[in-house]
């Protein structure tokens, strides 16, 4: 278990080594290219549908807001080696939430999603000072994240339309949780 907390960064971010890491396009591309982020962002949208009502907009908006807060915290230089493990744990928890088939209370979900978003945002904020255009990178990241949440909402609406599709949703949640576990052992 100590390996998880002492390891280096996960290799789920291969595009971080791009020659020009700043600007809107790399920020927009990041969530699509980092499998940990892609899975988490889509899962947030699906989870919002699973809960329904105000969660449909509240869960994704909360994630976006706390993604930005986490970015500011990372930009301010707060450092911890647990960030990658926190990101991996967020993927695991989102996968488990979808696989369980349970409808969680909105308040609990918002607190959990906010905490998860802090980890996802922190890693980007910590990277911003080295970028050529950190502001436009952040905008690209937020726009892509919002689009992935919308994709998750669309997928959630489709997958909750029948008993067979709900079973597929639960199975996909299990796959997401397993992927998160793999990220955790890379962290």
N, CA and C atoms as an extended XYZ file, in Angstrom:
561
Properties=species:S:1:pos:R:3:atomname:S:1:resname:S:1:resid:I:1 pbc="F F F"
N         0.829       -1.192        0.000 N   UNK     1
C         0.000        0.000        0.000 CA  UNK     1
C         0.877        1.261        0.000 C   UNK     1
N         2.014        1.186        0.628 N   UNK     2
C         2.901        2.355        0.659 CA  UNK     2
C         3.313        2.759       -0.744 C   UNK     2
N         3.419        1.778       -1.641 N   UNK     3
C         3.785        2.065       -3.026 CA  UNK     3
C         2.824        3.073       -3.648 C   UNK     3
N         1.545        2.945       -3.326 N   UNK     4
C         0.534        3.838       -3.880 CA  UNK     4
C         0.816        5.284       -3.492 C   UNK     4
N         1.261        5.513       -2.265 N   UNK     5
C         1.449        6.867       -1.770 CA  UNK     5
C         2.850        7.414       -2.033 C   UNK     5
N         3.768        6.561       -2.399 N   UNK     6
C         5.139        7.009       -2.626 CA  UNK     6
C         5.533        7.008       -4.093 C   UNK     6
N         4.683        6.482       -4.959 N   UNK     7
C         5.005        6.357       -6.374 CA  UNK     7
C         5.045        7.693       -7.090 C   UNK     7
N         5.457        7.643       -8.334 N   UNK     8
C         5.515        8.840       -9.167 CA  UNK     8
C         4.198        9.063       -9.877 C   UNK     8
N         4.174        9.994      -10.814 N   UNK     9
C         2.933       10.311      -11.520 CA  UNK     9
C         2.479        9.156      -12.409 C   UNK     9
N         1.183        9.008      -12.531 N   UNK    10
C         0.616        7.972      -13.391 CA  UNK    10
C         0.947        8.275      -14.840 C   UNK    10
N         1.005        7.266      -15.643 N   UNK    11
C         1.293        7.445      -17.063 CA  UNK    11
C        -0.002        7.637      -17.851 C   UNK    11
N        -1.043        8.080      -17.198 N   UNK    12
C        -2.310        8.328      -17.874 CA  UNK    12
C        -2.302        9.676      -18.575 C   UNK    12
N        -1.191       10.390      -18.525 N   UNK    13
C        -1.089       11.712      -19.127 CA  UNK    13
C         0.078       11.769      -20.104 C   UNK    13
N         0.074       10.929      -21.145 N   UNK    14
C         1.224       10.894      -22.042 CA  UNK    14
C         1.423       12.181      -22.820 C   UNK    14
N         0.401       12.988      -22.990 N   UNK    15
C         0.486       14.198      -23.785 CA  UNK    15
C         1.051       15.379      -23.001 C   UNK    15
N         1.387       15.182      -21.729 N   UNK    16
C         1.969       16.274      -20.952 CA  UNK    16
C         3.345       16.655      -21.470 C   UNK    16
N         3.945       15.807      -22.248 N   UNK    17
C         5.278       16.105      -22.749 CA  UNK    17
C         5.246       16.823      -24.100 C   UNK    17
N         4.085       17.313      -24.515 N   UNK    18
C         3.992       18.018      -25.795 CA  UNK    18
C         4.947       19.208      -25.800 C   UNK    18
N         5.486       19.545      -26.967 N   UNK    19
C         6.463       20.619      -27.037 CA  UNK    19
C         5.861       21.981      -26.706 C   UNK    19
N         4.585       22.204      -26.982 N   UNK    20
C         3.925       23.456      -26.631 CA  UNK    20
C         2.689       23.119      -25.792 C   UNK    20
N         2.866       22.959      -24.471 N   UNK    21
C         1.775       22.485      -23.643 CA  UNK    21
C         0.739       23.554      -23.292 C   UNK    21
N         0.905       24.782      -23.737 N   UNK    22
C        -0.047       25.832      -23.385 CA  UNK    22
C        -1.043       26.082      -24.492 C   UNK    22
N        -2.104       26.800      -24.180 N   UNK    23
C        -3.082       27.169      -25.174 CA  UNK    23
C        -4.365       26.372      -25.090 C   UNK    23
N        -5.360       26.878      -25.823 N   UNK    24
C        -6.696       26.288      -25.795 CA  UNK    24
C        -6.701       24.836      -26.283 C   UNK    24
N        -6.049       24.559      -27.411 N   UNK    25
C        -6.118       23.222      -28.009 CA  UNK    25
C        -5.533       22.152      -27.085 C   UNK    25
N        -4.339       22.331      -26.528 N   UNK    26
C        -3.854       21.310      -25.592 CA  UNK    26
C        -4.748       21.188      -24.338 C   UNK    26
N        -5.287       22.313      -23.863 N   UNK    27
C        -6.202       22.243      -22.718 CA  UNK    27
C        -7.464       21.489      -23.069 C   UNK    27
N        -7.982       21.736      -24.261 N   UNK    28
C        -9.178       21.043      -24.729 CA  UNK    28
C        -8.901       19.560      -24.956 C   UNK    28
N        -7.715       19.244      -25.445 N   UNK    29
C        -7.360       17.855      -25.759 CA  UNK    29
C        -7.117       17.015      -24.509 C   UNK    29
N        -6.644       17.641      -23.447 N   UNK    30
C        -6.225       16.862      -22.279 CA  UNK    30
C        -7.282       15.886      -21.764 C   UNK    30
N        -8.504       16.298      -21.494 N   UNK    31
C        -9.475       15.337      -20.962 CA  UNK    31
C        -9.812       14.208      -21.938 C   UNK    31
N        -9.654       14.450      -23.224 N   UNK    32
C        -9.950       13.417      -24.215 CA  UNK    32
C        -8.810       12.415      -24.317 C   UNK    32
N        -7.580       12.850      -24.022 N   UNK    33
C        -6.403       12.003      -24.183 CA  UNK    33
C        -5.971       11.303      -22.899 C   UNK    33
N        -6.329       11.855      -21.757 N   UNK    34
C        -5.995       11.229      -20.478 CA  UNK    34
C        -7.148       10.317      -20.084 C   UNK    34
N        -6.948        9.004      -20.180 N   UNK    35
C        -8.031        8.055      -19.943 CA  UNK    35
C        -8.654        8.224      -18.563 C   UNK    35
N        -7.847        8.562      -17.550 N   UNK    36
C        -8.411        8.762      -16.216 CA  UNK    36
C        -9.410        9.913      -16.210 C   UNK    36
N        -9.074       10.996      -16.870 N   UNK    37
C        -9.972       12.151      -16.935 CA  UNK    37
C       -11.202       11.839      -17.802 C   UNK    37
N       -10.987       11.218      -18.934 N   UNK    38
C       -12.086       10.880      -19.827 CA  UNK    38
C       -13.139       10.034      -19.107 C   UNK    38
N       -12.686        8.997      -18.432 N   UNK    39
C       -13.624        8.117      -17.714 CA  UNK    39
C       -14.350        8.866      -16.601 C   UNK    39
N       -13.609        9.675      -15.839 N   UNK    40
C       -14.228       10.405      -14.729 CA  UNK    40
C       -15.254       11.413      -15.235 C   UNK    40
N       -14.921       12.149      -16.285 N   UNK    41
C       -15.824       13.196      -16.777 CA  UNK    41
C       -17.118       12.611      -17.327 C   UNK    41
N       -17.012       11.540      -18.096 N   UNK    42
C       -18.210       10.904      -18.632 CA  UNK    42
C       -19.021       10.289      -17.495 C   UNK    42
N       -18.345        9.654      -16.549 N   UNK    43
C       -19.040        9.029      -15.416 CA  UNK    43
C       -19.805       10.062      -14.590 C   UNK    43
N       -19.275       11.260      -14.457 N   UNK    44
C       -19.977       12.328      -13.734 CA  UNK    44
C       -21.314       12.625      -14.409 C   UNK    44
N       -21.322       12.710      -15.724 N   UNK    45
C       -22.561       12.959      -16.456 CA  UNK    45
C       -23.558       11.817      -16.304 C   UNK    45
N       -23.075       10.583      -16.391 N   UNK    46
C       -23.955        9.420      -16.232 CA  UNK    46
C       -24.518        9.375      -14.820 C   UNK    46
N       -23.675        9.649      -13.835 N   UNK    47
C       -24.131        9.661      -12.439 CA  UNK    47
C       -25.205       10.720      -12.228 C   UNK    47
N       -25.065       11.856      -12.859 N   UNK    48
C       -26.068       12.919      -12.748 CA  UNK    48
C       -27.432       12.440      -13.245 C   UNK    48
N       -27.428       11.682      -14.342 N   UNK    49
C       -28.686       11.136      -14.867 CA  UNK    49
C       -29.244       10.093      -13.910 C   UNK    49
N       -28.371        9.266      -13.370 N   UNK    50
C       -28.801        8.208      -12.447 CA  UNK    50
C       -29.559        8.817      -11.263 C   UNK    50
N       -29.094        9.946      -10.763 N   UNK    51
C       -29.740       10.595       -9.619 CA  UNK    51
C       -30.973       11.364      -10.080 C   UNK    51
N       -30.857       12.062      -11.205 N   UNK    52
C       -31.983       12.783      -11.777 CA  UNK    52
C       -32.279       14.109      -11.092 C   UNK    52
N       -33.327       14.763      -11.542 N   UNK    53
C       -33.753       16.045      -10.976 CA  UNK    53
C       -32.676       17.106      -11.078 C   UNK    53
N       -32.468       17.810       -9.961 N   UNK    54
C       -31.475       18.887       -9.928 CA  UNK    54
C       -30.052       18.390      -10.146 C   UNK    54
N       -29.825       17.108       -9.917 N   UNK    55
C       -28.484       16.538      -10.113 CA  UNK    55
C       -28.056       16.617      -11.575 C   UNK    55
N       -29.019       16.637      -12.466 N   UNK    56
C       -28.709       16.636      -13.897 CA  UNK    56
C       -27.820       17.817      -14.280 C   UNK    56
N       -28.024       18.953      -13.674 N   UNK    57
C       -27.134       20.094      -13.921 CA  UNK    57
C       -26.212       20.331      -12.719 C   UNK    57
N       -26.664       19.998      -11.513 N   UNK    58
C       -25.894       20.299      -10.305 CA  UNK    58
C       -24.595       19.524      -10.181 C   UNK    58
N       -24.617       18.255      -10.548 N   UNK    59
C       -23.408       17.435      -10.420 CA  UNK    59
C       -22.332       17.904      -11.403 C   UNK    59
N       -22.638       18.054      -12.705 N   UNK    60
C       -21.588       18.544      -13.613 CA  UNK    60
C       -21.100       19.963      -13.289 C   UNK    60
N       -22.010       20.861      -12.912 N   UNK    61
C       -21.600       22.233      -12.586 CA  UNK    61
C       -20.705       22.245      -11.349 C   UNK    61
N       -21.039       21.430      -10.364 N   UNK    62
C       -20.201       21.335       -9.161 CA  UNK    62
C       -18.817       20.841       -9.528 C   UNK    62
N       -18.750       19.822      -10.393 N   UNK    63
C       -17.445       19.313      -10.808 CA  UNK    63
C       -16.640       20.412      -11.497 C   UNK    63
N       -17.261       21.126      -12.421 N   UNK    64
C       -16.550       22.190      -13.138 CA  UNK    64
C       -16.048       23.276      -12.183 C   UNK    64
N       -16.891       23.678      -11.245 N   UNK    65
C       -16.503       24.739      -10.303 CA  UNK    65
C       -15.320       24.299       -9.452 C   UNK    65
N       -15.366       23.078       -8.940 N   UNK    66
C       -14.286       22.621       -8.072 CA  UNK    66
C       -13.059       22.187       -8.855 C   UNK    66
N       -13.218       21.880      -10.140 N   UNK    67
C       -12.066       21.665      -11.011 CA  UNK    67
C       -11.268       22.968      -11.083 C   UNK    67
N       -11.982       24.080      -11.243 N   UNK    68
C       -11.328       25.394      -11.285 CA  UNK    68
C       -10.685       25.728       -9.942 C   UNK    68
N       -11.377       25.450       -8.839 N   UNK    69
C       -10.813       25.699       -7.496 CA  UNK    69
C        -9.550       24.872       -7.301 C   UNK    69
N        -9.609       23.602       -7.690 N   UNK    70
C        -8.423       22.748       -7.580 CA  UNK    70
C        -7.271       23.279       -8.408 C   UNK    70
N        -7.589       23.839       -9.579 N   UNK    71
C        -6.551       24.437      -10.412 CA  UNK    71
C        -5.868       25.602       -9.715 C   UNK    71
N        -6.650       26.433       -9.047 N   UNK    72
C        -6.079       27.568       -8.309 CA  UNK    72
C        -5.200       27.063       -7.160 C   UNK    72
N        -5.657       26.040       -6.464 N   UNK    73
C        -4.854       25.470       -5.362 CA  UNK    73
C        -3.529       24.937       -5.901 C   UNK    73
N        -3.576       24.238       -7.020 N   UNK    74
C        -2.342       23.725       -7.625 CA  UNK    74
C        -1.443       24.841       -8.100 C   UNK    74
N        -2.044       25.890       -8.645 N   UNK    75
C        -1.284       27.048       -9.124 CA  UNK    75
C        -0.562       27.746       -7.974 C   UNK    75
N        -1.178       27.735       -6.802 N   UNK    76
C        -0.586       28.372       -5.627 CA  UNK    76
C         0.580       27.579       -5.045 C   UNK    76
N         0.840       26.402       -5.588 N   UNK    77
C         2.030       25.668       -5.190 CA  UNK    77
C         1.835       24.620       -4.110 C   UNK    77
N         0.603       24.372       -3.676 N   UNK    78
C         0.372       23.307       -2.702 CA  UNK    78
C         0.738       21.992       -3.361 C   UNK    78
N         1.653       21.252       -2.769 N   UNK    79
C         2.131       20.015       -3.378 CA  UNK    79
C         1.863       18.819       -2.471 C   UNK    79
N         1.487       17.738       -3.106 N   UNK    80
C         1.351       16.460       -2.421 CA  UNK    80
C         1.503       15.356       -3.443 C   UNK    80
N         2.093       14.282       -3.031 N   UNK    81
C         2.273       13.137       -3.928 CA  UNK    81
C         0.987       12.321       -4.036 C   UNK    81
N        -0.028       12.710       -3.308 N   UNK    82
C        -1.267       11.947       -3.305 CA  UNK    82
C        -2.236       12.359       -4.413 C   UNK    82
N        -1.884       13.360       -5.199 N   UNK    83
C        -2.804       13.866       -6.215 CA  UNK    83
C        -3.153       12.782       -7.233 C   UNK    83
N        -2.166       12.112       -7.783 N   UNK    84
C        -2.448       11.062       -8.775 CA  UNK    84
C        -3.258        9.927       -8.143 C   UNK    84
N        -2.959        9.581       -6.894 N   UNK    85
C        -3.748        8.553       -6.207 CA  UNK    85
C        -5.183        9.038       -6.005 C   UNK    85
N        -5.361       10.322       -5.700 N   UNK    86
C        -6.702       10.887       -5.546 CA  UNK    86
C        -7.483       10.843       -6.844 C   UNK    86
N        -6.814       11.109       -7.954 N   UNK    87
C        -7.463       11.030       -9.263 CA  UNK    87
C        -7.885        9.585       -9.538 C   UNK    87
N        -6.981        8.649       -9.290 N   UNK    88
C        -7.313        7.233       -9.509 CA  UNK    88
C        -8.470        6.798       -8.610 C   UNK    88
N        -8.442        7.220       -7.353 N   UNK    89
C        -9.539        6.874       -6.439 CA  UNK    89
C       -10.860        7.470       -6.907 C   UNK    89
N       -10.820        8.662       -7.503 N   UNK    90
C       -12.061        9.258       -8.006 CA  UNK    90
C       -12.646        8.408       -9.122 C   UNK    90
N       -11.805        7.873       -9.989 N   UNK    91
C       -12.285        7.008      -11.066 CA  UNK    91
C       -12.882        5.730      -10.476 C   UNK    91
N       -12.211        5.167       -9.481 N   UNK    92
C       -12.736        3.966       -8.817 CA  UNK    92
C       -14.102        4.252       -8.201 C   UNK    92
N       -14.201        5.329       -7.441 N   UNK    93
C       -15.456        5.642       -6.751 CA  UNK    93
C       -16.595        5.936       -7.717 C   UNK    93
N       -16.316        6.654       -8.788 N   UNK    94
C       -17.357        6.911       -9.784 CA  UNK    94
C       -17.807        5.607      -10.439 C   UNK    94
N       -16.857        4.735      -10.743 N   UNK    95
C       -17.202        3.437      -11.320 CA  UNK    95
C       -18.041        2.596      -10.378 C   UNK    95
N       -17.654        2.563       -9.118 N   UNK    96
C       -18.417        1.809       -8.114 CA  UNK    96
C       -19.826        2.389       -7.970 C   UNK    96
N       -19.934        3.713       -7.968 N   UNK    97
C       -21.246        4.354       -7.847 CA  UNK    97
C       -22.157        3.944       -9.001 C   UNK    97
N       -21.609        3.863      -10.199 N   UNK    98
C       -22.417        3.452      -11.351 CA  UNK    98
C       -22.706        1.950      -11.318 C   UNK    98
N       -21.726        1.166      -10.927 N   UNK    99
C       -21.907       -0.291      -10.887 CA  UNK    99
C       -22.902       -0.721       -9.819 C   UNK    99
N       -22.987        0.034       -8.749 N   UNK   100
C       -23.865       -0.359       -7.640 CA  UNK   100
C       -25.341       -0.269       -8.006 C   UNK   100
N       -25.670        0.594       -8.939 N   UNK   101
C       -27.064        0.765       -9.310 CA  UNK   101
C       -27.861        1.580       -8.307 C   UNK   101
N       -27.192        2.104       -7.283 N   UNK   102
C       -27.884        2.883       -6.258 CA  UNK   102
C       -28.068        4.331       -6.709 C   UNK   102
N       -29.089        4.943       -6.163 N   UNK   103
C       -29.344        6.365       -6.397 CA  UNK   103
C       -28.922        7.093       -5.121 C   UNK   103
N       -27.767        7.729       -5.157 N   UNK   104
C       -27.208        8.383       -3.979 CA  UNK   104
C       -27.880        9.729       -3.733 C   UNK   104
N       -27.929       10.160       -2.470 N   UNK   105
C       -28.505       11.483       -2.172 CA  UNK   105
C       -27.701       12.584       -2.864 C   UNK   105
N       -28.402       13.597       -3.313 N   UNK   106
C       -27.754       14.678       -4.054 CA  UNK   106
C       -26.657       15.351       -3.232 C   UNK   106
N       -26.907       15.666       -1.976 N   UNK   107
C       -25.905       16.346       -1.148 CA  UNK   107
C       -24.618       15.557       -1.016 C   UNK   107
N       -24.743       14.266       -0.771 N   UNK   108
C       -23.566       13.396       -0.646 CA  UNK   108
C       -22.813       13.356       -1.974 C   UNK   108
N       -23.554       13.255       -3.053 N   UNK   109
C       -22.935       13.198       -4.380 CA  UNK   109
C       -22.197       14.492       -4.692 C   UNK   109
N       -22.801       15.627       -4.371 N   UNK   110
C       -22.146       16.911       -4.649 CA  UNK   110
C       -20.856       17.063       -3.867 C   UNK   110
N       -20.852       16.657       -2.606 N   UNK   111
C       -19.628       16.733       -1.792 CA  UNK   111
C       -18.556       15.812       -2.376 C   UNK   111
N       -18.952       14.594       -2.737 N   UNK   112
C       -17.987       13.650       -3.305 CA  UNK   112
C       -17.419       14.125       -4.628 C   UNK   112
N       -18.286       14.624       -5.496 N   UNK   113
C       -17.838       15.105       -6.808 CA  UNK   113
C       -16.945       16.334       -6.650 C   UNK   113
N       -17.266       17.199       -5.702 N   UNK   114
C       -16.421       18.376       -5.456 CA  UNK   114
C       -15.011       17.945       -5.031 C   UNK   114
N       -14.941       16.978       -4.130 N   UNK   115
C       -13.628       16.495       -3.677 CA  UNK   115
C       -12.844       15.873       -4.831 C   UNK   115
N       -13.535       15.097       -5.642 N   UNK   116
C       -12.865       14.475       -6.790 CA  UNK   116
C       -12.341       15.530       -7.753 C   UNK   116
N       -13.138       16.541       -8.002 N   UNK   117
C       -12.751       17.596       -8.935 CA  UNK   117
C       -11.536       18.377       -8.432 C   UNK   117
N       -11.410       18.518       -7.119 N   UNK   118
C       -10.234       19.203       -6.565 CA  UNK   118
C        -8.951       18.493       -6.986 C   UNK   118
N        -8.960       17.163       -6.932 N   UNK   119
C        -7.776       16.406       -7.349 CA  UNK   119
C        -7.504       16.593       -8.836 C   UNK   119
N        -8.555       16.473       -9.651 N   UNK   120
C        -8.377       16.626      -11.097 CA  UNK   120
C        -7.898       18.038      -11.442 C   UNK   120
N        -8.427       19.040      -10.772 N   UNK   121
C        -8.029       20.418      -11.030 CA  UNK   121
C        -6.628       20.725      -10.540 C   UNK   121
N        -6.267       20.163       -9.388 N   UNK   122
C        -4.956       20.453       -8.796 CA  UNK   122
C        -3.818       20.120       -9.749 C   UNK   122
N        -3.894       18.961      -10.360 N   UNK   123
C        -2.796       18.546      -11.225 CA  UNK   123
C        -2.611       19.531      -12.382 C   UNK   123
N        -3.699       20.095      -12.865 N   UNK   124
C        -3.586       21.056      -13.965 CA  UNK   124
C        -3.082       22.406      -13.482 C   UNK   124
N        -3.538       22.826      -12.334 N   UNK   125
C        -3.059       24.086      -11.771 CA  UNK   125
C        -1.575       24.052      -11.493 C   UNK   125
N        -1.094       22.921      -11.020 N   UNK   126
C         0.335       22.785      -10.736 CA  UNK   126
C         1.162       22.873      -12.014 C   UNK   126
N         0.567       22.493      -13.145 N   UNK   127
C         1.273       22.527      -14.421 CA  UNK   127
C         1.198       23.885      -15.110 C   UNK   127
N         0.237       24.710      -14.745 N   UNK   128
C        -0.008       25.962      -15.467 CA  UNK   128
C         1.178       26.918      -15.541 C   UNK   128
N         1.958       27.126      -14.475 N   UNK   129
C         3.048       28.102      -14.590 CA  UNK   129
C         4.049       27.796      -15.699 C   UNK   129
N         4.224       26.542      -16.049 N   UNK   130
C         5.196       26.173      -17.079 CA  UNK   130
C         4.622       26.290      -18.490 C   UNK   130
N         3.370       26.638      -18.608 N   UNK   131
C         2.726       26.665      -19.916 CA  UNK   131
C         2.845       28.033      -20.582 C   UNK   131
N         2.811       27.993      -21.906 N   UNK   132
C         2.930       29.222      -22.678 CA  UNK   132
C         1.699       30.107      -22.525 C   UNK   132
N         0.518       29.527      -22.430 N   UNK   133
C        -0.726       30.291      -22.335 CA  UNK   133
C        -1.658       29.621      -21.325 C   UNK   133
N        -1.376       29.781      -20.042 N   UNK   134
C        -2.138       29.047      -19.025 CA  UNK   134
C        -3.631       29.385      -18.988 C   UNK   134
N        -3.987       30.640      -19.257 N   UNK   135
C        -5.397       31.020      -19.219 CA  UNK   135
C        -6.213       30.320      -20.286 C   UNK   135
N        -5.679       30.298      -21.502 N   UNK   136
C        -6.420       29.641      -22.580 CA  UNK   136
C        -6.399       28.119      -22.420 C   UNK   136
N        -5.337       27.577      -21.815 N   UNK   137
C        -5.298       26.151      -21.501 CA  UNK   137
C        -6.441       25.810      -20.539 C   UNK   137
N        -6.603       26.626      -19.500 N   UNK   138
C        -7.656       26.385      -18.504 CA  UNK   138
C        -9.042       26.458      -19.149 C   UNK   138
N        -9.251       27.426      -20.029 N   UNK   139
C       -10.545       27.534      -20.719 CA  UNK   139
C       -10.788       26.292      -21.567 C   UNK   139
N        -9.789       25.858      -22.304 N   UNK   140
C        -9.924       24.645      -23.123 CA  UNK   140
C       -10.246       23.428      -22.280 C   UNK   140
N        -9.586       23.307      -21.144 N   UNK   141
C        -9.824       22.191      -20.229 CA  UNK   141
C       -11.261       22.203      -19.711 C   UNK   141
N       -11.751       23.372      -19.315 N   UNK   142
C       -13.117       23.476      -18.792 CA  UNK   142
C       -14.164       23.211      -19.878 C   UNK   142
N       -13.925       23.702      -21.082 N   UNK   143
C       -14.870       23.465      -22.178 CA  UNK   143
C       -14.933       21.969      -22.503 C   UNK   143
N       -13.777       21.326      -22.609 N   UNK   144
C       -13.753       19.888      -22.908 CA  UNK   144
C       -14.412       19.086      -21.795 C   UNK   144
N       -14.158       19.478      -20.551 N   UNK   145
C       -14.770       18.784      -19.417 CA  UNK   145
C       -16.290       18.904      -19.475 C   UNK   145
N       -16.791       20.096      -19.767 N   UNK   146
C       -18.237       20.294      -19.882 CA  UNK   146
C       -18.817       19.436      -21.007 C   UNK   146
N       -18.120       19.357      -22.134 N   UNK   147
C       -18.597       18.522      -23.240 CA  UNK   147
C       -18.613       17.042      -22.864 C   UNK   147
N       -17.593       16.598      -22.137 N   UNK   148
C       -17.577       15.202      -21.692 CA  UNK   148
C       -18.695       14.925      -20.691 C   UNK   148
N       -18.992       15.905      -19.837 N   UNK   149
C       -20.138       15.741      -18.936 CA  UNK   149
C       -21.423       15.596      -19.750 C   UNK   149
N       -21.590       16.423      -20.782 N   UNK   150
C       -22.775       16.326      -21.643 CA  UNK   150
C       -22.837       14.977      -22.362 C   UNK   150
N       -21.695       14.490      -22.797 N   UNK   151
C       -21.640       13.169      -23.412 CA  UNK   151
C       -22.084       12.107      -22.402 C   UNK   151
N       -21.640       12.256      -21.161 N   UNK   152
C       -22.054       11.337      -20.100 CA  UNK   152
C       -23.546       11.418      -19.824 C   UNK   152
N       -24.093       12.630      -19.844 N   UNK   153
C       -25.542       12.793      -19.658 CA  UNK   153
C       -26.287       12.085      -20.782 C   UNK   153
N       -25.851       12.274      -22.017 N   UNK   154
C       -26.502       11.615      -23.155 CA  UNK   154
C       -26.403       10.092      -23.017 C   UNK   154
N       -25.229        9.602      -22.655 N   UNK   155
C       -25.050        8.156      -22.466 CA  UNK   155
C       -25.929        7.660      -21.327 C   UNK   155
N       -25.992        8.427      -20.247 N   UNK   156
C       -26.817        8.038      -19.111 CA  UNK   156
C       -28.287        7.967      -19.470 C   UNK   156
N       -28.752        8.914      -20.272 N   UNK   157
C       -30.159        8.900      -20.694 CA  UNK   157
C       -30.458        7.671      -21.554 C   UNK   157
N       -29.527        7.336      -22.412 N   UNK   158
C       -29.711        6.142      -23.234 CA  UNK   158
C       -29.658        4.875      -22.371 C   UNK   158
N       -28.666        4.787      -21.510 N   UNK   159
C       -28.447        3.562      -20.732 CA  UNK   159
C       -29.479        3.326      -19.636 C   UNK   159
N       -30.208        4.336      -19.259 N   UNK   160
C       -31.237        4.125      -18.242 CA  UNK   160
C       -32.610        3.912      -18.878 C   UNK   160
N       -32.648        3.739      -20.203 N   UNK   161
C       -33.911        3.615      -20.922 CA  UNK   161
C       -34.554        2.247      -20.880 C   UNK   161
N       -33.827        1.218      -20.477 N   UNK   162
C       -34.402       -0.129      -20.402 CA  UNK   162
C       -33.615       -0.956      -19.402 C   UNK   162
N       -34.191       -2.082      -19.011 N   UNK   163
C       -33.527       -2.961      -18.044 CA  UNK   163
C       -32.213       -3.480      -18.605 C   UNK   163
N       -32.209       -3.893      -19.886 N   UNK   164
C       -30.975       -4.400      -20.502 CA  UNK   164
C       -29.888       -3.333      -20.520 C   UNK   164
N       -30.274       -2.122      -20.891 N   UNK   165
C       -29.278       -1.051      -20.968 CA  UNK   165
C       -28.804       -0.644      -19.585 C   UNK   165
N       -29.681       -0.729      -18.590 N   UNK   166
C       -29.256       -0.424      -17.215 CA  UNK   166
C       -28.214       -1.440      -16.754 C   UNK   166
N       -28.369       -2.686      -17.169 N   UNK   167
C       -27.359       -3.704      -16.849 CA  UNK   167
C       -26.032       -3.346      -17.518 C   UNK   167
N       -26.094       -2.836      -18.742 N   UNK   168
C       -24.877       -2.406      -19.444 CA  UNK   168
C       -24.226       -1.234      -18.724 C   UNK   168
N       -25.057       -0.334      -18.196 N   UNK   169
C       -24.539        0.800      -17.436 CA  UNK   169
C       -23.792        0.302      -16.201 C   UNK   169
N       -24.389       -0.629      -15.490 N   UNK   170
C       -23.734       -1.174      -14.290 CA  UNK   170
C       -22.438       -1.879      -14.657 C   UNK   170
N       -22.424       -2.623      -15.744 N   UNK   171
C       -21.218       -3.294      -16.196 CA  UNK   171
C       -20.140       -2.267      -16.549 C   UNK   171
N       -20.535       -1.194      -17.243 N   UNK   172
C       -19.557       -0.161      -17.600 CA  UNK   172
C       -18.994        0.505      -16.352 C   UNK   172
N       -19.820        0.654      -15.318 N   UNK   173
C       -19.322        1.187      -14.053 CA  UNK   173
C       -18.246        0.297      -13.456 C   UNK   173
N       -18.455       -1.015      -13.545 N   UNK   174
C       -17.450       -1.951      -13.038 CA  UNK   174
C       -16.150       -1.838      -13.824 C   UNK   174
N       -16.260       -1.688      -15.142 N   UNK   175
C       -15.072       -1.530      -15.990 CA  UNK   175
C       -14.330       -0.237      -15.619 C   UNK   175
N       -15.078        0.831      -15.382 N   UNK   176
C       -14.466        2.107      -14.973 CA  UNK   176
C       -13.738        1.939      -13.651 C   UNK   176
N       -14.357        1.247      -12.694 N   UNK   177
C       -13.721        1.033      -11.387 CA  UNK   177
C       -12.432        0.222      -11.536 C   UNK   177
N       -12.440       -0.782      -12.389 N   UNK   178
C       -11.240       -1.594      -12.621 CA  UNK   178
C       -10.144       -0.747      -13.260 C   UNK   178
N       -10.516        0.096      -14.205 N   UNK   179
C        -9.527        0.994      -14.818 CA  UNK   179
C        -8.944        1.923      -13.762 C   UNK   179
N        -9.789        2.435      -12.864 N   UNK   180
C        -9.303        3.288      -11.780 CA  UNK   180
C        -8.307        2.560      -10.891 C   UNK   180
N        -8.574        1.281      -10.634 N   UNK   181
C        -7.637        0.494       -9.828 CA  UNK   181
C        -6.287        0.363      -10.535 C   UNK   181
N        -6.334        0.197      -11.851 N   UNK   182
C        -5.078        0.129      -12.614 CA  UNK   182
C        -4.327        1.454      -12.515 C   UNK   182
N        -5.048        2.584      -12.599 N   UNK   183
C        -4.407        3.894      -12.446 CA  UNK   183
C        -3.788        4.047      -11.059 C   UNK   183
N        -4.480        3.522      -10.058 N   UNK   184
C        -3.999        3.640       -8.686 CA  UNK   184
C        -2.658        2.939       -8.525 C   UNK   184
N        -2.491        1.813       -9.158 N   UNK   185
C        -1.220        1.084       -9.028 CA  UNK   185
C        -0.129        1.683       -9.879 C   UNK   185
N        -0.492        2.593      -10.804 N   UNK   186
C         0.508        3.327      -11.572 CA  UNK   186
C         0.913        4.620      -10.862 C   UNK   186
N         0.053        5.095       -9.971 N   UNK   187
C         0.283        6.393       -9.307 CA  UNK   187
C         1.536        6.384       -8.475 C   UNK   187
